């Protein structure tokens, strides 16, 4: 799978365990990811849903691989924008590598569809979300722009 691919790498001054929790626990994601939370049992084969604050499902998929606090692979399909949903599932891989007093976080989001509009959308969204996550873990405050779900979406 890699017709359309987005790769993002950042370094966050934290521990792998704290970063893992921030990526998977609702009390954290709500603070840096526009009020959303993930509905999942975090076991291989489990269903996964990213919930929008108004109760709609934003994205959904399945846990394909899980090795806390090092690696998480999700199938990922948009559920609320018809054109993006029609493209089918993508794959998001999160890799956490402990390096001294920080963690290297690599996200690869890919789809077997050349010129994917979905991958184009996440390519614009991930950098802001991850900058806010980094800010939250390093300073205790997320970025203002990522605290609320956008009106009209």
N, C-alpha and C positions, 0 to 999 in steps of 0.2 A: 504494500500500500504506500504510494507516495506520488501520485499524479499531481496533487496539490499539497503543499506542505508549508507549515509555519514553525519556526524554531525560535525559542527565546531562552536566553541564559541570564541569570542574575545571581548575585551573591548577597546573602542576607546575614547580618550579624545576629545569630540565634543558634539554637541546637536543632538537630534533625527532629527530635521529638516535639519540640514546640512548633516547628514549621509544619510537621505532619498534622498536628492538631489544628493549626490554623487553616490548613487546606481542607480538612474533613469535618470539623465540628461547627455546627450551626451558629453557636454564640460568637464565633470568630467571623465566619463568612458574611453574616449579616452586617458586620461593621465595615468591611472593605469591599464587598461585592454587591452593592446596591440593594441591600436588605434581603438578598436571597439566602437560601439555605439548601443543603443537600439532604435528601431523604434516601438513606441507604444503611444497610447493616454492615457494610464494609467487609464482605466476605466474597471470595471468588465465586462468580456466577450470580451474585445478587443483583437485583434491579437497582438502578441509580436514577434519581430525578433531581434536577435543579429547580427548586420551587421559587416562583415569583412572589413578592410580598402580598399580592391580592389573592393568592391561592392557586393561580394557574401554574401549569408545568411549563417551564421555559425550555428545558432540554431533558432528554432521557436516554438511558442506555443500560449498560451492564458492566459490572466489574470483571474485566478479563484477566487481570493479574493484580495481586496485592502482596506486598512485602514491606510492612511498616518497620521503620520509618524511612525506607529507601526507595521504593518503587510502587507506582500505581498506574495501571493502564485501564482506561475506560473506553467502551464504545460510546459514541456521543452523537445524538441526533436532535436538531432543533425541533421544537414542537409547536411554536406559536407564530412563526412566520411561514406561510404556505410555500413560498418559493424555496426557502432554505430547507424546510422539512422534506420537500420533494427530491432533494439531492441524495437523501439516504444517510446512512450512518457514517461518521468519521471515527477517528481513533485519537485519543489524547493520552500521551505518556508523560508522567511526572517522575523525574529522577532527582533524588536528594543525595548529595555527596558531602560528607563532613570534611571541612578543610580548616583546621585550626579553630579560631573563634567564630567561624561562619559556616554557612551551608551554601553550596553551589546548587541552585535549582535550575533544572533544564526541563522545559516543556516543549514537546513535539506534538503538534496537532496536524493530522494529515487525513487525506481522503483520496480514494481511488477515482477521482473525477478531475480531469484536466480543467483548469480555470474555474474551480469551485467558488461560488459566491459565498458559501458558508465559511470556507477557509479565509477568504478575503475579509469577511466580517470579524472573525476571531483574531485575525492579524492586527486589526485596529483596536480590539477590545482587551486582549491579554496584556499589552504593555501598561495600560492604565491600571487595570486590576492588580497586576503584580507589583507595580510601583506603590500602590496603596497598601498592599499586604506587607511589603518591605517596610514602609513607613510605620505601619501599625506595630510590627514586631520590634522595630528598633527604637521607636519614640513613644509608643503607646497611643498614637493618634493616626487614624487612616486619613487619606486625602478627602477633602470636602466633596469633590466631584464624584466620588464613588459611594457615598453614604446612602443615597436614595435612588429608588428605581425611577428612570426617566418618565416624566408625564407623557401620556398618549401612547405608550408602548404596551 
